[in-house]
Amino acid sequence: MTQHPFIPLTAIDCTIPALFIDRNTPLDVLHANAVARMLAATQLMETLSSRELQQADSVDLKHLATAAALLLRDGCDVLNVLGWRLQPA
């Protein structure tokens, strides 16, 4: 059985995925993409944690949490591919 060269991102559960990770991408590029998403989610959460949220709109908070979750899930998906690639053959 051959492996497909593209792995779908898992943040959005749908029957026809539209965004994929190329399993043949160089390791440094996979790492850079995972780091970028993790850093963006971290910065978003740090911004939220430094604010008084008593007056925050619940819809806005949900949107921000959804954005952070999407970034983190994408980053985890890329890290999983990176981990698979680093396993001995």
PAGUKE-746215 format. One record per atom (N, C-alpha, C, O, CB): residue number from 0; residue in one letter; x, y, z; chain; atom name. Coordinates in nm, 4 decimals, always signed. Each point is the difference from the previous one (the first is absolute). Glycine has a CB too. Layout:
BEGIN
   num   residuo          X          Y          Z   cadena   atomo
   NUM         a          X          Y          Z        A      CA
...
This chain:
BEGIN
   num   residuo          X          Y          Z   cadena   atomo
     0         m    +0.0849    -0.1182    +0.0000        A       N
     0         m    -0.0849    +0.1182    +0.0000        A      CA
     0         m    +0.0891    +0.1241    +0.0000        A       C
     0         m    +0.0902    +0.0114    +0.0830        A       O
     0         m    -0.2757    -0.1355    +0.0398        A      CB
     1         t    +0.1610    +0.2165    -0.2146        A       N
     1         t    +0.0786    +0.1229    -0.0064        A      CA
     1         t    -0.0653    +0.1077    +0.0847        A       C
     1         t    -0.1219    +0.0044    +0.0166        A       O
     1         t    +0.2025    -0.0641    -0.2470        A      CB
     2         q    +0.0050    +0.1466    +0.2835        A       N
     2         q    -0.0505    +0.1118    +0.0794        A      CA
     2         q    -0.0319    +0.1157    -0.0929        A       C
     2         q    +0.0736    +0.0280    -0.0946        A       O
     2         q    +0.0611    -0.1006    +0.2961        A      CB
     3         h    -0.2455    +0.1391    -0.1730        A       N
     3         h    -0.0348    +0.1188    -0.0765        A      CA
     3         h    +0.1001    +0.1098    +0.0336        A       C
     3         h    +0.0411    +0.0122    +0.1154        A       O
     3         h    -0.2872    -0.0760    -0.1190        A      CB
     4         p    +0.2862    +0.1440    -0.0948        A       N
     4         p    +0.0986    +0.1050    +0.0283        A      CA
     4         p    -0.0575    +0.1154    +0.0808        A       C
     4         p    +0.0759    +0.0793    +0.0557        A       O
     4         p    +0.0384    -0.1416    -0.2656        A      CB
     5         f    -0.2468    +0.0735    +0.2175        A       N
     5         f    -0.0611    +0.1128    +0.0700        A      CA
     5         f    -0.0872    -0.0490    +0.1144        A       C
     5         f    -0.0764    -0.0955    -0.0147        A       O
     5         f    +0.0808    +0.2298    -0.1966        A      CB
     6         i    +0.0081    -0.0679    +0.3253        A       N
     6         i    -0.0764    -0.0340    +0.1201        A      CA
     6         i    -0.0924    +0.1169    +0.0302        A       C
     6         i    +0.0474    +0.1130    +0.0116        A       O
     6         i    +0.1393    -0.2612    +0.0804        A      CB
     7         p    -0.3171    +0.1250    -0.0789        A       N
     7         p    -0.0916    +0.1118    +0.0262        A      CA
     7         p    +0.0178    +0.0564    +0.1406        A       C
     7         p    +0.0273    -0.0735    +0.0949        A       O
     7         p    -0.1896    -0.0276    -0.2549        A      CB
     8         l    +0.1465    +0.2326    +0.1714        A       N
     8         l    -0.0045    +0.0630    +0.1319        A      CA
     8         l    -0.1288    -0.0450    +0.0689        A       C
     8         l    -0.1008    -0.0249    -0.0661        A       O
     8         l    +0.2369    +0.2271    -0.0136        A      CB
     9         t    -0.1323    -0.2123    +0.2121        A       N
     9         t    -0.1130    -0.0578    +0.0724        A      CA
     9         t    -0.0839    +0.1005    +0.0777        A       C
     9         t    -0.0976    -0.0390    +0.0641        A       O
     9         t    +0.2312    -0.1643    -0.0482        A      CB
    10         a    -0.0984    +0.3316    -0.0198        A       N
    10         a    -0.0715    +0.0988    +0.0809        A      CA
    10         a    -0.1468    +0.0120    -0.0382        A       C
    10         a    -0.0847    +0.0286    +0.0847        A       O
    10         a    +0.2980    +0.0942    -0.0593        A      CB
    11         i    -0.2430    -0.1444    -0.1518        A       N
    11         i    -0.1383    +0.0104    -0.0460        A      CA
    11         i    -0.0430    -0.1381    -0.0474        A       C
    11         i    +0.0556    -0.0545    -0.0953        A       O
    11         i    -0.0278    +0.2998    +0.0283        A      CB
    12         d    -0.1269    -0.3006    +0.1343        A       N
    12         d    -0.0481    -0.1336    -0.0332        A      CA
    12         d    -0.0972    +0.0092    -0.1174        A       C
    12         d    -0.1126    +0.0477    +0.0144        A       O
    12         d    +0.1419    -0.1238    +0.2259        A      CB
    13         c    +0.0156    +0.0301    -0.3552        A       N
    13         c    -0.0872    +0.0012    -0.1180        A      CA
    13         c    +0.0295    -0.1231    -0.0850        A       C
    13         c    +0.1054    -0.0622    +0.0132        A       O
    13         c    -0.1152    +0.3159    -0.0116        A      CB
    14         t    -0.0834    -0.2874    -0.0877        A       N
    14         t    +0.0159    -0.1214    -0.0814        A      CA
    14         t    +0.0981    +0.0197    -0.1147        A       C
    14         t    +0.0603    -0.0965    -0.0471        A       O
    14         t    -0.2930    +0.0331    +0.1065        A      CB
    15         i    +0.2491    +0.1869    -0.1048        A       N
    15         i    +0.0938    +0.0283    -0.1082        A      CA
    15         i    +0.1000    +0.1046    +0.0501        A       C
    15         i    -0.0302    +0.1193    -0.0014        A       O
    15         i    -0.1448    -0.1738    -0.1780        A      CB
    16         p    +0.2934    +0.0115    +0.2233        A       N
    16         p    +0.0970    +0.0976    +0.0502        A      CA
    16         p    +0.0534    +0.0890    -0.1114        A       C
    16         p    +0.0104    -0.0418    -0.1153        A       O
    16         p    +0.0519    -0.1185    +0.2955        A      CB
    17         a    -0.0290    +0.2828    -0.1440        A       N
    17         a    +0.0495    +0.0955    -0.0982        A      CA
    17         a    +0.1446    +0.0418    +0.0265        A       C
    17         a    +0.0694    +0.0448    -0.0913        A       O
    17         a    -0.3027    +0.0356    +0.0630        A      CB
    18         l    +0.2786    -0.0948    +0.1521        A       N
    18         l    +0.1363    +0.0407    +0.0347        A      CA
    18         l    +0.0803    -0.1225    +0.0417        A       C
    18         l    -0.0477    -0.0836    +0.0767        A       O
    18         l    -0.0332    +0.3122    -0.0049        A      CB
    19         f    +0.2041    -0.2383    -0.1235        A       N
    19         f    +0.0821    -0.1189    +0.0195        A      CA
    19         f    +0.1428    +0.0363    +0.0377        A       C
    19         f    +0.0467    +0.1112    -0.0248        A       O
    19         f    -0.1899    -0.2328    -0.1384        A      CB
    20         i    +0.2116    +0.0245    +0.2238        A       N
    20         i    +0.1429    +0.0087    +0.0259        A      CA
    20         i    +0.0669    -0.0974    -0.0963        A       C
    20         i    -0.0401    -0.1159    -0.0104        A       O
    20         i    +0.0083    +0.1806    +0.2580        A      CB
    21         d    +0.1326    -0.0172    -0.3167        A       N
    21         d    +0.0773    -0.0861    -0.0892        A      CA
    21         d    +0.1009    -0.0764    +0.0852        A       C
    21         d    +0.0907    +0.0600    +0.0577        A       O
    21         d    -0.1197    +0.0998    -0.2559        A      CB
    22         r    +0.0136    -0.2919    +0.2065        A       N
    22         r    +0.0871    -0.0796    +0.0864        A      CA
    22         r    +0.1445    +0.0010    -0.0483        A       C
    22         r    +0.0887    -0.0429    +0.0737        A       O
    22         r    -0.2838    -0.1011    -0.0178        A      CB
    23         n    +0.2217    +0.1918    -0.1776        A       N
    23         n    +0.1362    +0.0063    -0.0535        A      CA
    23         n    +0.0659    +0.1359    +0.0183        A       C
    23         n    +0.1113    +0.0219    -0.0480        A       O
    23         n    -0.1785    -0.1927    -0.1161        A      CB
    24         t    +0.0001    +0.2619    +0.2326        A       N
    24         t    +0.0558    +0.1317    +0.0262        A      CA
    24         t    +0.1276    -0.0139    +0.0824        A       C
    24         t    +0.0051    -0.0836    +0.0902        A       O
    24         t    -0.2353    +0.1872    -0.0996        A      CB
    25         p    +0.3328    -0.0247    -0.0188        A       N
    25         p    +0.1220    -0.0078    +0.0808        A      CA
    25         p    -0.0301    +0.0223    +0.1493        A       C
    25         p    -0.0894    +0.0767    +0.0360        A       O
    25         p    +0.2223    +0.0048    -0.2346        A      CB
    26         l    -0.0566    -0.1498    +0.2834        A       N
    26         l    -0.0240    +0.0056    +0.1444        A      CA
    26         l    +0.0059    +0.1417    +0.0558        A       C
    26         l    -0.0800    +0.0360    +0.0863        A       O
    26         l    +0.1747    -0.2639    -0.0702        A      CB
    27         d    -0.0005    +0.3083    -0.0646        A       N
    27         d    +0.0108    +0.1363    +0.0529        A      CA
    27         d    -0.1226    +0.0837    -0.0359        A       C
    27         d    -0.0379    +0.0890    +0.0761        A       O
    27         d    +0.2870    -0.1051    -0.0934        A      CB
    28         v    -0.3105    -0.0107    -0.0957        A       N
    28         v    -0.1204    +0.0731    -0.0408        A      CA
    28         v    -0.1193    -0.0451    +0.0841        A       C
    28         v    -0.0810    +0.0828    +0.0417        A       O
    28         v    +0.1713    -0.0591    -0.2770        A      CB
    29         l    -0.1018    -0.1545    +0.2608        A       N
    29         l    -0.1054    -0.0481    +0.0892        A      CA
    29         l    +0.0141    +0.0645    +0.1375        A       C
    29         l    -0.0978    +0.0473    +0.0578        A       O
    29         l    +0.0883    -0.2657    -0.1833        A      CB
    30         h    +0.1316    +0.2198    +0.1767        A       N
    30         h    +0.0253    +0.0593    +0.1317        A      CA
    30         h    -0.0373    +0.1483    +0.0015        A       C
    30         h    -0.0671    +0.0455    +0.0927        A       O
    30         h    +0.2521    -0.2115    -0.0550        A      CB
    31         a    -0.1430    +0.2407    -0.1377        A       N
    31         a    -0.0293    +0.1433    -0.0062        A      CA
    31         a    -0.1509    +0.0262    -0.0040        A       C
    31         a    -0.0484    +0.0945    +0.0622        A       O
    31         a    +0.2666    -0.0583    -0.1810        A      CB
    32         n    -0.2912    -0.1190    +0.0464        A       N
    32         n    -0.1454    +0.0174    -0.0079        A      CA
    32         n    -0.0675    -0.0323    +0.1323        A       C
    32         n    -0.0924    +0.0703    +0.0410        A       O
    32         n    +0.1018    -0.1258    -0.2836        A      CB
    33         a    +0.0354    -0.0494    +0.3097        A       N
    33         a    -0.0560    -0.0334    +0.1316        A      CA
    33         a    +0.0305    +0.1109    +0.1002        A       C
    33         a    -0.0880    +0.0416    +0.0754        A       O
    33         a    +0.1139    -0.2875    -0.1248        A      CB
    34         v    +0.0974    +0.2935    +0.0504        A       N
    34         v    +0.0392    +0.1068    +0.0929        A      CA
    34         v    -0.0818    +0.1264    -0.0242        A       C
    34         v    -0.0433    +0.0647    +0.0954        A       O
    34         v    +0.2750    -0.1601    -0.0851        A      CB
    35         a    -0.2531    +0.1309    -0.1358        A       N
    35         a    -0.0760    +0.1218    -0.0309        A      CA
    35         a    -0.1415    -0.0077    +0.0555        A       C
    35         a    -0.0505    +0.0982    +0.0545        A       O
    35         a    +0.1873    -0.0673    -0.2614        A      CB
    36         r    -0.2009    -0.1458    +0.1938        A       N
    36         r    -0.1367    -0.0152    +0.0500        A      CA
    36         r    -0.0044    -0.0034    +0.1524        A       C
    36         r    -0.0881    +0.0604    +0.0612        A       O
    36         r    +0.0296    -0.1840    -0.2699        A      CB
    37         m    +0.1533    +0.0531    +0.2699        A       N
    37         m    +0.0048    -0.0054    +0.1468        A      CA
    37         m    +0.0300    +0.1376    +0.0581        A       C
    37         m    -0.0594    +0.0393    +0.1004        A       O
    37         m    +0.1356    -0.2785    -0.1113        A      CB
    38         l    +0.0145    +0.3118    -0.0510        A       N
    38         l    +0.0340    +0.1338    +0.0474        A      CA
    38         l    -0.1187    +0.0947    -0.0127        A       C
    38         l    -0.0270    +0.0780    +0.0913        A       O
    38         l    +0.2653    -0.1176    -0.1560        A      CB
    39         a    -0.3091    +0.0335    -0.0474        A       N
    39         a    -0.1174    +0.0860    -0.0182        A      CA
    39         a    -0.1062    -0.0296    +0.1052        A       C
    39         a    -0.0591    +0.0924    +0.0558        A       O
    39         a    +0.1065    -0.0812    -0.3018        A      CB
    40         a    -0.0723    -0.1386    +0.2736        A       N
    40         a    -0.0989    -0.0366    +0.1018        A      CA
    40         a    +0.0467    +0.0441    +0.1385        A       C
    40         a    -0.0798    +0.0491    +0.0799        A       O
    40         a    +0.0074    -0.2453    -0.2199        A      CB
    41         t    +0.2008    +0.1790    +0.1684        A       N
    41         t    +0.0553    +0.0430    +0.1287        A      CA
    41         t    -0.0154    +0.1505    +0.0180        A       C
    41         t    -0.0430    +0.0458    +0.1059        A       O
    41         t    +0.2064    -0.2359    -0.1128        A      CB
    42         q    -0.1288    +0.2667    -0.0950        A       N
    42         q    -0.0117    +0.1457    +0.0084        A      CA
    42         q    -0.1452    +0.0426    +0.0174        A       C
    42         q    -0.0283    +0.0936    +0.0747        A       O
    42         q    +0.2328    -0.0706    -0.2170        A      CB
    43         l    -0.2953    -0.0895    +0.0752        A       N
    43         l    -0.1422    +0.0302    +0.0148        A      CA
    43         l    -0.0442    -0.0249    +0.1437        A       C
    43         l    -0.0686    +0.0834    +0.0591        A       O
    43         l    +0.0285    -0.1431    -0.3006        A      CB
    44         m    +0.0784    -0.0537    +0.2977        A       N
    44         m    -0.0400    -0.0326    +0.1368        A      CA
    44         m    +0.0676    +0.0927    +0.1015        A       C
    44         m    -0.0609    +0.0356    +0.1009        A       O
    44         m    +0.0271    -0.2745    -0.1708        A      CB
    45         e    +0.1590    +0.2782    +0.0441        A       N
    45         e    +0.0685    +0.0945    +0.0892        A      CA
    45         e    -0.0691    +0.1357    -0.0013        A       C
    45         e    -0.0121    +0.0650    +0.1039        A       O
    45         e    +0.2286    -0.1849    -0.1436        A      CB
    46         t    -0.2611    +0.1619    -0.0763        A       N
    46         t    -0.0739    +0.1258    -0.0103        A      CA
    46         t    -0.1289    -0.0072    +0.0805        A       C
    46         t    -0.0332    +0.0933    +0.0730        A       O
    46         t    +0.1313    -0.0531    -0.3004        A      CB
    47         l    -0.1699    -0.1496    +0.2144        A       N
    47         l    -0.1246    -0.0163    +0.0753        A      CA
    47         l    +0.0258    -0.0052    +0.1502        A       C
    47         l    -0.0770    +0.0558    +0.0781        A       O
    47         l    -0.0215    -0.1774    -0.2729        A      CB
    48         s    +0.2051    +0.0557    +0.2351        A       N
    48         s    +0.0256    -0.0154    +0.1438        A      CA
    48         s    +0.0435    +0.1303    +0.0652        A       C
    48         s    -0.0051    +0.0123    +0.1224        A       O
    48         s    +0.0677    -0.2486    -0.1645        A      CB
    49         s    -0.0202    +0.3334    -0.0371        A       N
    49         s    +0.0441    +0.1267    +0.0578        A      CA
    49         s    -0.1116    +0.1056    +0.0024        A       C
    49         s    +0.0249    +0.1151    +0.0359        A       O
    49         s    +0.2058    -0.1676    -0.1162        A      CB
    50         r    -0.3511    +0.0146    +0.0429        A       N
    50         r    -0.1126    +0.0936    -0.0065        A      CA
    50         r    -0.1036    -0.0322    +0.1069        A       C
    50         r    -0.0129    -0.1138    +0.0450        A       O
    50         r    +0.0516    +0.1424    -0.2910        A      CB
    51         e    -0.1113    +0.0744    +0.2848        A       N
    51         e    -0.1156    -0.0201    +0.0876        A      CA
    51         e    -0.1150    -0.0470    -0.0884        A       C
    51         e    -0.0395    +0.0698    -0.0934        A       O
    51         e    +0.1167    +0.1094    +0.2612        A      CB
    52         l    -0.1295    -0.2945    -0.1390        A       N
    52         l    -0.0992    -0.0598    -0.0885        A      CA
    52         l    -0.1430    +0.0102    +0.0522        A       C
    52         l    -0.0915    -0.0552    -0.0610        A       O
    52         l    +0.2684    -0.0985    -0.0139        A      CB
    53         q    -0.1976    +0.2229    +0.1859        A       N
    53         q    -0.1351    +0.0106    +0.0533        A      CA
    53         q    -0.0948    +0.0683    -0.0979        A       C
    53         q    -0.1184    -0.0333    -0.0052        A       O
    53         q    +0.2150    +0.0408    +0.2343        A      CB
    54         q    -0.0467    +0.0856    -0.3049        A       N
    54         q    -0.0823    +0.0733    -0.0953        A      CA
    54         q    +0.0063    -0.0588    -0.1415        A       C
    54         q    -0.0587    +0.0553    -0.0930        A       O
    54         q    +0.0954    +0.1483    +0.2314        A      CB
    55         a    +0.0333    -0.3140    -0.1542        A       N
    55         a    +0.0172    -0.0575    -0.1332        A      CA
    55         a    -0.1307    -0.0604    -0.0505        A       C
    55         a    -0.0780    -0.0563    +0.0768        A       O
    55         a    +0.3191    +0.0101    -0.0248        A      CB
    56         d    -0.2626    +0.0587    -0.1784        A       N
    56         d    -0.1164    -0.0569    -0.0656        A      CA
    56         d    +0.0215    -0.1508    -0.0164        A       C
    56         d    +0.1059    -0.0426    -0.0461        A       O
    56         d    -0.1528    +0.2619    -0.0754        A      CB
    57         s    -0.0519    -0.2993    +0.1587        A       N
    57         s    +0.0160    -0.1458    -0.0053        A      CA
    57         s    +0.0201    -0.0504    -0.1425        A       C
    57         s    +0.0703    -0.0988    -0.0212        A       O
    57         s    -0.2117    +0.0809    +0.2253        A      CB
    58         v    +0.0808    +0.0843    -0.3013        A       N
    58         v    +0.0174    -0.0409    -0.1396        A      CA
    58         v    +0.1444    +0.0251    -0.0436        A       C
    58         v    +0.0605    -0.0842    -0.0664        A       O
    58         v    -0.3038    +0.1354    +0.0174        A      CB
    59         d    +0.2983    +0.0641    +0.0862        A       N
    59         d    +0.1393    +0.0293    -0.0343        A      CA
    59         d    +0.0944    -0.1004    +0.0655        A       C
    59         d    +0.0947    -0.0465    -0.0635        A       O
    59         d    -0.1521    +0.2899    +0.0407        A      CB
    60         l    +0.0327    -0.2769    +0.1484        A       N
    60         l    +0.0845    -0.0976    +0.0691        A      CA
    60         l    -0.0066    -0.1358    -0.0688        A       C
    60         l    +0.1014    -0.0686    -0.0130        A       O
    60         l    -0.1370    +0.1912    +0.2289        A      CB
    61         k    -0.0839    -0.1613    -0.2598        A       N
    61         k    -0.0138    -0.1272    -0.0720        A      CA
    61         k    +0.0776    +0.0035    -0.1306        A       C
    61         k    +0.0644    -0.0986    -0.0356        A       O
    61         k    -0.2900    +0.0639    +0.1387        A      CB
    62         h    +0.2210    +0.1448    -0.1745        A       N
    62         h    +0.0744    +0.0118    -0.1254        A      CA
    62         h    +0.1505    -0.0102    +0.0252        A       C
    62         h    +0.0715    -0.0673    -0.0743        A       O
    62         h    -0.2553    +0.2106    -0.0210        A      CB
    63         l    +0.2310    -0.0766    +0.1999        A       N
    63         l    +0.1432    -0.0042    +0.0320        A      CA
    63         l    +0.0427    -0.1404    +0.0421        A       C
    63         l    +0.1067    -0.0469    -0.0396        A       O
    63         l    -0.1162    +0.2880    +0.1091        A      CB
    64         a    -0.0730    -0.3080    +0.0100        A       N
    64         a    +0.0315    -0.1366    +0.0420        A      CA
    64         a    -0.0006    -0.0951    -0.1196        A       C
    64         a    +0.0837    -0.0899    -0.0080        A       O
    64         a    -0.1834    +0.1369    +0.2342        A      CB
    65         t    +0.0073    -0.0281    -0.3176        A       N
    65         t    -0.0063    -0.0842    -0.1200        A      CA
    65         t    +0.1242    +0.0199    -0.0859        A       C
    65         t    +0.0561    -0.0966    -0.0519        A       O
    65         t    -0.3072    +0.1081    +0.0560        A      CB
    66         a    +0.2940    +0.1131    -0.0193        A       N
    66         a    +0.1211    +0.0289    -0.0779        A      CA
    66         a    +0.1221    -0.0659    +0.0641        A       C
    66         a    +0.0823    -0.0598    -0.0694        A       O
    66         a    -0.1826    +0.2783    -0.0066        A      CB
    67         a    +0.1118    -0.2075    +0.2080        A       N
    67         a    +0.1125    -0.0620    +0.0695        A      CA
    67         a    -0.0033    -0.1516    -0.0152        A       C
    67         a    +0.1036    -0.0621    -0.0238        A       O
    67         a    -0.1015    +0.2517    +0.1872        A      CB
    68         a    -0.1198    -0.2493    -0.1500        A       N
    68         a    -0.0127    -0.1457    -0.0133        A      CA
    68         a    +0.0373    -0.0455    -0.1408        A       C
    68         a    +0.0665    -0.1023    -0.0162        A       O
    68         a    -0.2472    +0.1030    +0.1904        A      CB
    69         l    +0.1389    +0.0736    -0.2755        A       N
    69         l    +0.0320    -0.0341    -0.1377        A      CA
    69         l    +0.1513    +0.0046    -0.0232        A       C
    69         l    +0.0569    -0.0907    -0.0606        A       O
    69         l    -0.2802    +0.1812    -0.0127        A      CB
    70         l    +0.2872    +0.0149    +0.1216        A       N
    70         l    +0.1453    +0.0124    -0.0143        A      CA
    70         l    +0.0717    -0.1140    +0.0717        A       C
    70         l    +0.0935    -0.0590    -0.0541        A       O
    70         l    -0.1170    +0.3085    +0.0373        A      CB
    71         l    -0.0204    -0.2802    +0.1382        A       N
    71         l    +0.0635    -0.1073    +0.0760        A      CA
    71         l    -0.0204    -0.1357    -0.0667        A       C
    71         l    +0.0936    -0.0797    -0.0061        A       O
    71         l    -0.1279    +0.2122    +0.2150        A      CB
    72         r    -0.0854    -0.1602    -0.2587        A       N
    72         r    -0.0260    -0.1285    -0.0666        A      CA
    72         r    +0.0850    -0.0128    -0.1256        A       C
    72         r    +0.0578    -0.1059    -0.0244        A       O
    72         r    -0.2925    +0.1046    +0.1145        A      CB
    73         d    +0.2434    +0.1076    -0.1706        A       N
    73         d    +0.0849    -0.0038    -0.1197        A      CA
    73         d    +0.1455    -0.0257    +0.0393        A       C
    73         d    +0.0683    -0.0818    -0.0616        A       O
    73         d    -0.2254    +0.2402    -0.0573        A      CB
    74         g    +0.2033    -0.0878    +0.2220        A       N
    74         g    +0.1371    -0.0191    +0.0467        A      CA
    74         g    +0.0247    -0.1427    +0.0461        A       C
    74         g    +0.1046    -0.0576    -0.0298        A       O
    74         g    -0.0984    +0.2967    +0.0965        A      CB
    75         c    -0.1010    -0.2963    +0.0055        A       N
    75         c    +0.0123    -0.1394    +0.0447        A      CA
    75         c    +0.0021    -0.0961    -0.1176        A       C
    75         c    +0.0762    -0.0967    +0.0003        A       O
    75         c    -0.1931    +0.1566    +0.2115        A      CB
    76         d    +0.0341    -0.0346    -0.3122        A       N
    76         d    -0.0009    -0.0847    -0.1196        A      CA
    76         d    +0.1367    +0.0025    -0.0692        A       C
    76         d    +0.0511    -0.1041    -0.0415        A       O
    76         d    -0.2981    +0.1478    +0.0127        A      CB
    77         v    +0.3052    +0.0745    +0.0167        A       N
    77         v    +0.1316    +0.0115    -0.0636        A      CA
    77         v    +0.1062    -0.0694    +0.0860        A       C
    77         v    +0.0876    -0.0685    -0.0529        A       O
    77         v    -0.1564    +0.2874    -0.0554        A      CB
    78         l    +0.0612    -0.2015    +0.2401        A       N
    78         l    +0.0955    -0.0678    +0.0883        A      CA
    78         l    -0.0130    -0.1517    -0.0084        A       C
    78         l    +0.1002    -0.0709    +0.0095        A       O
    78         l    -0.1073    +0.2680    +0.1432        A      CB
    79         n    -0.1149    -0.2480    -0.1704        A       N
    79         n    -0.0184    -0.1442    -0.0175        A      CA
    79         n    +0.0712    -0.0501    -0.1246        A       C
    79         n    +0.0665    -0.1036    +0.0037        A       O
    79         n    -0.2863    +0.1194    +0.1131        A      CB
    80         v    +0.2064    +0.0572    -0.2273        A       N
    80         v    +0.0689    -0.0391    -0.1234        A      CA
    80         v    +0.1511    +0.0063    +0.0219        A       C
    80         v    +0.0730    -0.0890    -0.0437        A       O
    80         v    -0.2662    +0.1746    -0.0971        A      CB
    81         l    +0.2396    +0.0180    +0.2076        A       N
    81         l    +0.1425    +0.0140    +0.0300        A      CA
    81         l    +0.0479    -0.1189    +0.0831        A       C
    81         l    +0.1069    -0.0553    -0.0258        A       O
    81         l    -0.1274    +0.3071    +0.0173        A      CB
    82         g    -0.0586    -0.2907    +0.1078        A       N
    82         g    +0.0347    -0.1147    +0.0825        A      CA
    82         g    +0.0075    -0.1289    -0.0800        A       C
    82         g    +0.0922    -0.0794    +0.0185        A       O
    82         g    -0.1995    +0.1931    +0.1725        A      CB
    83         w    +0.0112    -0.1349    -0.2796        A       N
    83         w    +0.0016    -0.1201    -0.0849        A      CA
    83         w    +0.1264    -0.0036    -0.0858        A       C
    83         w    +0.0639    -0.1039    -0.0168        A       O
    83         w    -0.3159    +0.1031    +0.0122        A      CB
    84         r    +0.2856    +0.1188    -0.0489        A       N
    84         r    +0.1175    +0.0083    -0.0878        A      CA
    84         r    +0.1291    -0.0256    +0.0755        A       C
    84         r    +0.0959    -0.0497    -0.0589        A       O
    84         r    -0.2186    +0.2116    -0.0836        A      CB
    85         l    +0.1283    -0.1298    +0.2703        A       N
    85         l    +0.1216    -0.0175    +0.0787        A      CA
    85         l    +0.0171    -0.1424    +0.0528        A       C
    85         l    +0.1060    -0.0338    +0.0525        A       O
    85         l    -0.1230    +0.2729    +0.0100        A      CB
    86         q    -0.0851    -0.3220    -0.0755        A       N
    86         q    +0.0095    -0.1396    +0.0441        A      CA
    86         q    +0.0937    -0.0765    -0.0927        A       C
    86         q    +0.0001    +0.0209    -0.1213        A       O
    86         q    -0.2342    -0.0115    +0.2170        A      CB
    87         p    +0.3140    -0.0984    -0.0367        A       N
    87         p    +0.0881    -0.0811    -0.0862        A      CA
    87         p    -0.0827    -0.0896    -0.0927        A       C
    87         p    -0.1060    -0.0494    +0.0384        A       O
    87         p    +0.2847    +0.0522    +0.1406        A      CB
    88         a    -0.1305    -0.0226    -0.2980        A       N
    88         a    -0.0727    -0.0799    -0.0997        A      CA
    88         a    +0.0009    -0.1469    +0.0295        A       C
    88         a    -0.0573    -0.0785    -0.0756        A       O
    88         a    +0.1137    +0.2473    -0.0892        A      CB
